[in-house]
Amino acid sequence: MESRVEEAGIALDRDRFTRKMIRELSGTIERVVGVEEASGYVATVGGLMGDWLNEAYHAALGPDDFDLDTVARIFVDLKRRIDGGFYVISIGPDRIVLGNTRCPFAEDVIGRPSLCMMTSNVFGRIAADNLGYARVQLERTIASGDGRCDVIVHLTPIEMLHSDEREYYRL
């Protein structure tokens, strides 16, 4: 019996277990307090993750603020390291535009829009802490069923935010 259990074709490893747990946790929070409030909880964690990742890149690359090009490269690199499919569409003095074909949460992100706050906050914290300010706009998301993500990291403030934007300031 022991060999049957060990040889059972169950798709389970640490990554799959963790993604499924995060999916269920975010779904539970979305159902209990709503998507907007759940997004706030995920945003809090995302901010902490952004600070941690920013510190990690500074430890590896040096203490000085990163320039615009380096920030964009960090976005792509950190997502690559966690199996995301992000790429730079364009870099300009007022924005970084990114595309994505593969979410690090894989299929577990579909129907869990609050998880997108992880990307928003990680990118927002890193950009703001190095460039002074960031406003992250999630134009399209895999979580919402768009099949891809389009993320714009604006680097100049505006008076009125759109509903799909969040602002970040240097700490």
C-alpha positions as CSV (number, residue, x, y, z in Angstrom):
1,M,0.0,0.0,0.0
2,E,2.8,2.4,0.8
3,S,4.3,2.3,-2.7
4,R,0.8,3.0,-4.2
5,V,0.5,6.1,-2.1
6,E,4.0,7.3,-2.9
7,E,3.5,6.6,-6.7
8,A,0.1,8.2,-6.9
9,G,-0.1,10.8,-9.7
10,I,-0.9,13.8,-7.6
11,A,0.4,17.1,-8.8
12,L,1.7,18.4,-5.5
13,D,4.9,20.1,-4.5
14,R,5.8,23.1,-2.3
15,D,5.1,25.6,-5.1
16,R,1.7,24.2,-6.0
17,F,0.7,23.9,-2.4
18,T,1.7,27.5,-1.6
19,R,0.0,28.9,-4.7
20,K,-3.2,27.0,-3.8
21,M,-3.1,28.2,-0.2
22,I,-2.6,31.8,-1.3
23,R,-5.5,31.5,-3.8
24,E,-7.8,30.1,-1.1
25,L,-6.7,32.7,1.4
26,S,-7.3,35.6,-1.0
27,G,-10.6,34.1,-2.1
28,T,-11.8,33.8,1.5
29,I,-10.8,37.4,2.3
30,E,-12.5,38.6,-0.9
31,R,-15.7,36.8,0.1
32,V,-15.7,38.0,3.7
33,V,-14.7,41.7,3.3
34,G,-15.0,42.3,-0.5
35,V,-12.4,42.6,-3.3
36,E,-11.5,46.2,-2.5
37,E,-10.7,45.5,1.2
38,A,-9.0,42.2,0.3
39,S,-6.8,44.2,-2.1
40,G,-5.8,46.4,0.8
41,Y,-4.7,43.4,2.8
42,V,-2.7,42.1,-0.1
43,A,-1.3,45.6,-0.7
44,T,0.1,45.7,2.8
45,V,1.9,42.4,2.3
46,G,3.0,43.6,-1.2
47,G,4.5,46.7,0.3
48,L,6.6,44.7,2.7
49,M,7.7,42.4,-0.1
50,G,8.6,45.4,-2.2
51,D,10.7,46.8,0.7
52,W,12.4,43.4,1.1
53,L,13.1,43.0,-2.6
54,N,14.4,46.5,-2.9
55,E,16.8,45.9,-0.1
56,A,17.9,42.6,-1.7
57,Y,18.7,44.3,-5.0
58,H,20.5,47.1,-3.2
59,A,22.6,44.5,-1.3
60,A,23.6,42.9,-4.6
61,L,24.0,46.0,-6.8
62,G,25.0,48.8,-4.4
63,P,23.4,51.4,-2.0
64,D,22.8,54.2,-4.5
65,D,19.3,54.8,-5.9
66,F,18.7,52.9,-9.1
67,D,18.1,54.8,-12.3
68,L,15.0,54.4,-14.5
69,D,16.5,51.7,-16.7
70,T,17.8,49.6,-13.8
71,V,14.4,49.8,-12.0
72,A,12.7,48.5,-15.2
73,R,15.3,45.7,-15.4
74,I,14.7,44.8,-11.8
75,F,11.0,44.5,-12.4
76,V,11.5,42.0,-15.2
77,D,14.3,40.1,-13.3
78,L,12.4,39.7,-10.0
79,K,9.3,38.4,-11.9
80,R,11.5,36.1,-13.9
81,R,13.0,34.7,-10.7
82,I,9.5,33.7,-9.5
83,D,8.4,32.3,-12.9
84,G,6.6,35.4,-14.2
85,G,6.6,36.4,-17.9
86,F,7.1,40.2,-17.6
87,Y,8.9,42.2,-20.3
88,V,9.5,45.9,-20.9
89,I,7.3,47.5,-23.6
90,S,8.7,51.0,-23.2
91,I,10.7,53.2,-20.9
92,G,10.3,57.0,-20.9
93,P,11.1,59.8,-18.5
94,D,7.5,59.7,-17.1
95,R,6.7,56.0,-17.2
96,I,7.7,52.3,-17.5
97,V,5.3,50.2,-19.5
98,L,5.4,46.4,-18.9
99,G,3.6,43.4,-20.4
100,N,3.2,40.0,-18.9
101,T,2.2,36.7,-20.4
102,R,2.6,34.5,-17.3
103,C,1.7,35.2,-13.7
104,P,3.9,33.8,-10.9
105,F,0.6,32.6,-9.3
106,A,-0.1,30.6,-12.5
107,E,-3.7,29.6,-13.0
108,D,-4.4,30.2,-9.4
109,V,-4.6,34.0,-10.0
110,I,-7.7,33.7,-12.2
111,G,-10.6,35.2,-10.4
112,R,-8.5,36.6,-7.6
113,P,-7.9,40.3,-8.6
114,S,-6.7,41.2,-5.1
115,L,-3.5,39.2,-5.8
116,C,-2.6,41.8,-8.4
117,M,-1.9,44.2,-5.5
118,M,1.3,42.2,-4.9
119,T,2.6,43.3,-8.3
120,S,1.3,46.9,-7.9
121,N,2.9,47.3,-4.4
122,V,6.2,45.6,-5.2
123,F,6.7,47.7,-8.4
124,G,5.4,50.8,-6.6
125,R,7.7,50.5,-3.6
126,I,10.8,49.8,-5.7
127,A,10.1,52.6,-8.1
128,A,9.1,55.2,-5.5
129,D,12.1,54.4,-3.2
130,N,14.5,54.7,-6.1
131,L,12.9,57.4,-8.3
132,G,10.9,59.4,-5.8
133,Y,7.3,58.6,-6.8
134,A,5.3,55.9,-8.6
135,R,1.7,55.5,-9.6
136,V,0.9,52.0,-10.8
137,Q,-1.9,51.3,-13.2
138,L,-3.0,47.8,-13.9
139,E,-4.6,48.1,-17.4
140,R,-5.2,44.4,-18.0
141,T,-4.7,41.5,-15.7
142,I,-4.6,37.7,-16.1
143,A,-6.5,37.6,-12.8
144,S,-9.5,39.4,-14.5
145,G,-9.4,37.0,-17.4
146,D,-7.6,39.2,-19.9
147,G,-5.0,36.6,-20.8
148,R,-2.2,39.0,-20.2
149,C,-1.2,41.9,-18.0
150,D,-0.4,45.4,-19.0
151,V,1.2,47.4,-16.2
152,I,2.1,51.1,-16.4
153,V,4.4,52.5,-13.7
154,H,3.8,56.3,-14.0
155,L,6.6,58.4,-12.5
156,T,4.8,61.8,-12.3
157,P,1.8,62.6,-10.0
158,I,-1.6,63.7,-11.3
159,E,-4.5,65.3,-9.5
160,M,-7.1,62.6,-9.9
161,L,-6.3,58.9,-9.8
162,H,-8.2,56.4,-11.9
163,S,-9.8,53.5,-10.1
164,D,-7.1,51.1,-11.4
165,E,-4.2,53.1,-10.0
166,R,-2.3,53.3,-6.7
167,E,0.3,55.9,-5.6
168,Y,3.6,55.3,-3.9
169,Y,6.0,57.8,-2.3
170,R,9.6,57.5,-1.3
171,L,9.8,56.4,2.4
